[in-house]
Amino acid sequence: MTPSLANLLWSLLLGGAIVVIPLTIALIYVSQKDKVVRNR
């Protein structure tokens, strides 16, 4: 594996993590808020 290919894979992994982690947190937060709203 060439260094440039390794860098490409790392940037894809880090980019995916930067996108996926906040999305997951946002989804969990919204679902928790929805439960509270529905129970009222």
N, C-alpha and C positions, 0 to 999 in steps of 0.2 A: 504493500500500500504506500503510495507516494505521500509526502507531507501535505501537498495541496489537497489531495483527496481526503486525508484525515481532517484537515481544517474545514473542508466543506461539510463533512459529516458532523463535526462538532458544532459548527454554526447552525446546521439544521436542527440538531438536538436542543441546543440552547434556545434557538428561536421558537421551537415547538414548546419548550417548557415555559418560556416567557408568555406565550399565548395561552397555553392550556391551563396553567396553574391559576391565573386570575379568573379565567372563564369558569373553572370548577368552583372557586370560592364564591363567585357571583351567583352561580346556579344554586349552590347550597344556601347562600344568604337569602335569595329570593324565595326558595322553596320553604325555608323556615318562616319567613314573613307571611307567605301565603297561608300556611297552616294557622298562624295567629289570626289572620283576617277571616278565614273561613269559620273558625270556632266562635266568633262573636255572634 
